[in-house]
Amino acid sequence: MRETRDTVKRALPVLVLSVAGLIPVWRYEPSTATTSTAEAAPAPAASSDAAGSTVVTGTTVTTEKGDVQVQVTFDGDRITAVRMLKQPNHPQTTAAVPKLVAETLSAQSADIDTVSGATLTSDGYRESLQAAIDAKGA
């Protein structure tokens, strides 16, 4: 009888810790996007609008979370607007985009900080942005 009680006393913590360890695995939701890390698309395109601004579309950058592509509006050499054409459908990306655009308008370049929690999107954004800036200069 005593052996059975000792066995139950030892088995109970093992069972509880095993279940506690499996809960994060059960709750894990993998990304549904592609798994390639950086695949560049065709060269960016540039066009001019009636106000004399130049609109340049950056390359599409594929990240683990999804595609990232920006469209940049220039007035002369000055960046006046950045619009996301493609972005991952992810809450951190949605929160990061306004920060990335604000930093771009302030820095007037692709030399901007990564947004915490949206590293992959930030990297893809910078790469597409730099492609647009390079296309504008060409």
BALOBA-1460 file (C-alpha; in Angstrom, 3 decimals):
// residues 138
<rec num="1" residu="m" x="0.000" y="0.000" z="0.000"/>
<rec num="2" residu="r" x="2.827" y="2.377" z="0.884"/>
<rec num="3" residu="e" x="4.549" y="1.653" z="-2.461"/>
<rec num="4" residu="t" x="1.410" y="2.660" z="-4.373"/>
<rec num="5" residu="r" x="1.143" y="5.924" z="-2.449"/>
<rec num="6" residu="d" x="4.826" y="6.761" z="-3.136"/>
<rec num="7" residu="t" x="4.401" y="5.999" z="-6.824"/>
<rec num="8" residu="v" x="1.366" y="8.281" z="-7.067"/>
<rec num="9" residu="k" x="3.249" y="11.057" z="-5.219"/>
<rec num="10" residu="r" x="6.063" y="10.840" z="-7.788"/>
<rec num="11" residu="a" x="3.850" y="10.449" z="-10.835"/>
<rec num="12" residu="l" x="1.562" y="13.387" z="-10.091"/>
<rec num="13" residu="p" x="4.240" y="16.146" z="-10.457"/>
<rec num="14" residu="v" x="5.559" y="14.490" z="-13.611"/>
<rec num="15" residu="l" x="2.070" y="14.452" z="-15.108"/>
<rec num="16" residu="v" x="1.369" y="18.089" z="-14.154"/>
<rec num="17" residu="l" x="4.715" y="19.324" z="-15.542"/>
<rec num="18" residu="s" x="4.239" y="17.326" z="-18.749"/>
<rec num="19" residu="v" x="0.839" y="18.912" z="-19.380"/>
<rec num="20" residu="a" x="2.214" y="22.370" z="-18.516"/>
<rec num="21" residu="g" x="5.036" y="21.840" z="-21.021"/>
<rec num="22" residu="l" x="2.645" y="20.794" z="-23.788"/>
<rec num="23" residu="i" x="0.277" y="23.766" z="-23.496"/>
<rec num="24" residu="p" x="2.528" y="26.162" z="-25.502"/>
<rec num="25" residu="v" x="2.900" y="23.497" z="-28.199"/>
<rec num="26" residu="w" x="-0.887" y="23.108" z="-28.462"/>
<rec num="27" residu="r" x="-1.375" y="26.888" z="-28.657"/>
<rec num="28" residu="y" x="1.362" y="27.506" z="-31.262"/>
<rec num="29" residu="e" x="0.078" y="28.908" z="-34.563"/>
<rec num="30" residu="p" x="2.607" y="28.620" z="-37.384"/>
<rec num="31" residu="s" x="2.867" y="31.285" z="-40.049"/>
<rec num="32" residu="t" x="0.897" y="30.442" z="-43.186"/>
<rec num="33" residu="a" x="3.199" y="32.426" z="-45.478"/>
<rec num="34" residu="t" x="6.085" y="31.108" z="-47.529"/>
<rec num="35" residu="t" x="9.356" y="30.159" z="-45.878"/>
<rec num="36" residu="s" x="11.924" y="31.735" z="-48.183"/>
<rec num="37" residu="t" x="13.867" y="34.554" z="-46.590"/>
<rec num="38" residu="a" x="14.677" y="37.113" z="-49.273"/>
<rec num="39" residu="e" x="13.773" y="36.747" z="-52.889"/>
<rec num="40" residu="a" x="13.891" y="39.848" z="-55.062"/>
<rec num="41" residu="a" x="11.249" y="40.463" z="-57.713"/>
<rec num="42" residu="p" x="11.642" y="42.292" z="-61.042"/>
<rec num="43" residu="a" x="13.158" y="45.778" z="-61.162"/>
<rec num="44" residu="p" x="11.078" y="48.638" z="-59.733"/>
<rec num="45" residu="a" x="8.999" y="50.868" z="-61.962"/>
<rec num="46" residu="a" x="8.896" y="54.687" z="-61.932"/>
<rec num="47" residu="s" x="6.225" y="57.075" z="-63.191"/>
<rec num="48" residu="s" x="5.425" y="60.772" z="-62.897"/>
<rec num="49" residu="d" x="2.096" y="62.300" z="-61.947"/>
<rec num="50" residu="a" x="0.514" y="65.602" z="-63.007"/>
<rec num="51" residu="a" x="1.911" y="67.513" z="-60.008"/>
<rec num="52" residu="g" x="5.492" y="66.744" z="-61.060"/>
<rec num="53" residu="s" x="6.035" y="64.126" z="-58.388"/>
<rec num="54" residu="t" x="7.723" y="60.867" z="-59.255"/>
<rec num="55" residu="v" x="6.193" y="57.624" z="-57.991"/>
<rec num="56" residu="v" x="8.494" y="54.620" z="-57.798"/>
<rec num="57" residu="t" x="7.509" y="51.078" z="-56.891"/>
<rec num="58" residu="g" x="10.134" y="49.045" z="-55.060"/>
<rec num="59" residu="t" x="10.813" y="45.372" z="-55.610"/>
<rec num="60" residu="t" x="8.674" y="42.732" z="-53.938"/>
<rec num="61" residu="v" x="10.640" y="41.152" z="-51.100"/>
<rec num="62" residu="t" x="9.502" y="37.747" z="-49.864"/>
<rec num="63" residu="t" x="9.886" y="37.151" z="-46.125"/>
<rec num="64" residu="e" x="8.852" y="34.295" z="-43.833"/>
<rec num="65" residu="k" x="5.778" y="36.325" z="-42.832"/>
<rec num="66" residu="g" x="4.763" y="37.304" z="-46.380"/>
<rec num="67" residu="d" x="5.602" y="39.676" z="-49.244"/>
<rec num="68" residu="v" x="6.640" y="43.277" z="-48.650"/>
<rec num="69" residu="q" x="6.559" y="45.991" z="-51.332"/>
<rec num="70" residu="v" x="6.549" y="49.770" z="-51.069"/>
<rec num="71" residu="q" x="5.641" y="52.622" z="-53.367"/>
<rec num="72" residu="v" x="7.563" y="55.854" z="-52.821"/>
<rec num="73" residu="t" x="6.530" y="59.332" z="-53.951"/>
<rec num="74" residu="f" x="9.338" y="61.825" z="-54.578"/>
<rec num="75" residu="d" x="9.142" y="65.576" z="-55.068"/>
<rec num="76" residu="g" x="12.499" y="66.189" z="-56.685"/>
<rec num="77" residu="d" x="14.911" y="64.222" z="-54.494"/>
<rec num="78" residu="r" x="12.716" y="64.492" z="-51.393"/>
<rec num="79" residu="i" x="10.611" y="61.519" z="-50.243"/>
<rec num="80" residu="t" x="7.109" y="62.878" z="-49.638"/>
<rec num="81" residu="a" x="5.123" y="59.657" z="-49.150"/>
<rec num="82" residu="v" x="5.561" y="55.919" z="-48.739"/>
<rec num="83" residu="r" x="2.737" y="53.466" z="-49.263"/>
<rec num="84" residu="m" x="2.776" y="49.738" z="-48.583"/>
<rec num="85" residu="l" x="1.546" y="47.835" z="-51.630"/>
<rec num="86" residu="k" x="2.153" y="44.423" z="-50.068"/>
<rec num="87" residu="q" x="2.600" y="43.548" z="-46.424"/>
<rec num="88" residu="p" x="2.191" y="40.457" z="-44.257"/>
<rec num="89" residu="n" x="-1.211" y="40.046" z="-42.632"/>
<rec num="90" residu="h" x="0.171" y="40.135" z="-39.108"/>
<rec num="91" residu="p" x="-0.619" y="42.384" z="-36.110"/>
<rec num="92" residu="q" x="3.031" y="43.363" z="-35.558"/>
<rec num="93" residu="t" x="3.334" y="44.398" z="-39.201"/>
<rec num="94" residu="t" x="0.198" y="46.524" z="-38.984"/>
<rec num="95" residu="a" x="1.631" y="48.291" z="-35.948"/>
<rec num="96" residu="a" x="5.112" y="48.658" z="-37.498"/>
<rec num="97" residu="v" x="4.175" y="50.213" z="-40.859"/>
<rec num="98" residu="p" x="3.345" y="53.736" z="-39.563"/>
<rec num="99" residu="k" x="6.637" y="53.775" z="-37.618"/>
<rec num="100" residu="l" x="8.637" y="52.670" z="-40.663"/>
<rec num="101" residu="v" x="6.986" y="55.294" z="-42.889"/>
<rec num="102" residu="a" x="7.513" y="58.075" z="-40.305"/>
<rec num="103" residu="e" x="11.194" y="57.158" z="-39.934"/>
<rec num="104" residu="t" x="11.613" y="57.091" z="-43.713"/>
<rec num="105" residu="l" x="10.117" y="60.569" z="-44.099"/>
<rec num="106" residu="s" x="12.351" y="61.838" z="-41.314"/>
<rec num="107" residu="a" x="15.579" y="60.160" z="-42.495"/>
<rec num="108" residu="q" x="14.888" y="60.661" z="-46.214"/>
<rec num="109" residu="s" x="16.632" y="57.342" z="-46.830"/>
<rec num="110" residu="a" x="16.390" y="53.610" z="-46.185"/>
<rec num="111" residu="d" x="18.819" y="53.988" z="-43.266"/>
<rec num="112" residu="i" x="16.154" y="53.480" z="-40.587"/>
<rec num="113" residu="d" x="15.811" y="51.395" z="-37.438"/>
<rec num="114" residu="t" x="14.145" y="48.000" z="-37.248"/>
<rec num="115" residu="v" x="10.794" y="48.014" z="-35.457"/>
<rec num="116" residu="s" x="10.888" y="45.658" z="-32.490"/>
<rec num="117" residu="g" x="8.625" y="42.659" z="-33.026"/>
<rec num="118" residu="a" x="8.547" y="43.181" z="-36.801"/>
<rec num="119" residu="t" x="12.134" y="42.449" z="-37.780"/>
<rec num="120" residu="l" x="11.332" y="40.494" z="-40.950"/>
<rec num="121" residu="t" x="8.885" y="43.120" z="-42.169"/>
<rec num="122" residu="s" x="11.356" y="45.910" z="-41.323"/>
<rec num="123" residu="d" x="14.111" y="44.180" z="-43.300"/>
<rec num="124" residu="g" x="11.822" y="43.608" z="-46.296"/>
<rec num="125" residu="y" x="10.567" y="47.202" z="-46.091"/>
<rec num="126" residu="r" x="14.125" y="48.601" z="-46.121"/>
<rec num="127" residu="e" x="15.113" y="46.386" z="-49.052"/>
<rec num="128" residu="s" x="12.085" y="47.391" z="-51.149"/>
<rec num="129" residu="l" x="12.523" y="51.052" z="-50.131"/>
<rec num="130" residu="q" x="16.207" y="51.025" z="-51.120"/>
<rec num="131" residu="a" x="15.302" y="49.478" z="-54.490"/>
<rec num="132" residu="a" x="12.807" y="52.310" z="-55.093"/>
<rec num="133" residu="i" x="15.373" y="54.944" z="-54.091"/>
<rec num="134" residu="d" x="17.981" y="53.356" z="-56.373"/>
<rec num="135" residu="a" x="15.497" y="53.227" z="-59.280"/>
<rec num="136" residu="k" x="14.688" y="56.910" z="-58.792"/>
<rec num="137" residu="g" x="18.383" y="57.761" z="-59.060"/>
<rec num="138" residu="a" x="18.871" y="55.674" z="-62.198"/>
